[in-house]
Amino acid sequence: MTSQPLGDPIIAYFRDAFLIGAGATHLYLVRHAQSMSNTGEANIYDDPPLTEVGIEQARRLAKRLSYQSITAIYSSPLKRALQTAQIVAEALSLSVQVDEGLREVIMGSPTTDVRSLIGPEALEAARRIAKTLRWDAFPGSEGSRSARKRVRTAIDAIARRHPRGRIVLVTHAGVIQTYVSIVLGINKDFLFYPFNAGITSIRVKGRRRVLWRLNDVAHLDGLPSGFGGIS
């Protein structure tokens, strides 16, 4: 008798490559729901709360995540993220754990904010940002190297804390973009625009990280989720 192969080897290879059924930790990186800074109603440095639309986005997000057997919820300490996380946590009967490492990437300060530049200075900043796609291009920023180290350290530590878990991390656009770039091994810091209350799913096992879903907003059908400020 000849031995028979145990299933399609190509499928087996893909299962291993994408950490399918391999005891990986499932991370759901969520950008906070719409805040007042996203609509221009408040300054980003005032740590604004969610808008009414943002609250509804968070409720829709909670319903979507209720099907994922979530085991823990982490949040940035900033109000817009924490408020989003609390709405999700209440719906899932979980508590929110605050992690400073999930705070937004620093892209400036009230005195060095790129949004306050005008004329040739603004044009030069825009050119530099578009060319490099790195946090270093923002005047007064945290810097690419520092941001990557902080984000990687914080998120990888959470993943190690919850082997095989399904973890929600409510954070910010810059943090999500940075971690996705790390996962993909890309030198650029931002490659896409994370929507408010959008879900980016990443699987982690040991030193391996696999992008599973990017910027999913299916749960926001009929609600605004697009461009409205990066933080």
C-alpha positions, 0 to 999 in steps of 0.5 A, a space after each residue: 500500500 502507498 501512503 496518502 498525503 494528509 490533505 493539500 500541502 499548499 493549504 498546509 503551508 498557507 495555514 502555517 504562513 498565516 498562523 491559521 489555527 496555530 495558537 496565535 494571539 489575535 490582536 484587533 487594533 482599533 482606531 478610536 471612534 470619531 472625536 470632536 477634533 476629527 470634525 474641527 470642533 476641538 483642538 487635538 491637544 485639548 484631549 477631546 471626547 467623542 462626537 454623537 456620531 463617534 458614540 454610535 460608531 463605538 456601539 456598532 464596533 462593540 456589536 461587531 466585536 461581540 462575535 469574536 470571543 474577546 478576552 481583554 481590552 486595552 486602551 490608550 489613556 487619551 479620552 477619545 480612545 478610552 471612551 471608545 474602549 469603555 463603550 465596547 467593554 461595557 457591551 462585552 462585560 469586560 474591563 478596560 486596561 489602560 496602556 501608556 504605550 498605546 498613546 498617539 504618536 507625537 507629531 508636534 506640539 501646540 507650538 510646533 504643530 505642522 497644521 499651523 504652518 503657512 506659506 513656503 514653510 507649509 509647502 516644504 513640510 508637505 513635500 517632506 512628509 509626502 516624500 518620506 512618509 516617516 514621523 521624522 518629517 513632522 516638525 517637533 515629532 516623536 521621531 520614527 525610531 522612538 515611535 516604532 520602539 514604543 509601539 512595538 514594545 507595548 503591543 508585543 508585550 500585550 500579545 505575550 501577556 495573552 497567548 492564544 487570546 483575542 485582544 482589542 487595542 483601542 488606540 490611534 491612527 499613528 500607532 496602527 500605521 506604525 505597527 502595520 509597517 513593522 509587521 510588513 517590514 516596511 521602512 515607511 511609517 504610514 502607508 494608509 489612512 485608518 478610519 475611525 472605529 476601523 479594525 485592523 487584525 494582526 496575529 502574533 505568535 512568538 516573533 512572528 506577526 501576520 497581517 490578517 485584516 486591514 481597516 475593516 469598517 463593514 460595521 459602520 455601513 451608513 455612518 461617516 468613517 473617512 478622513 477627519 484628522 489623523 489623530 
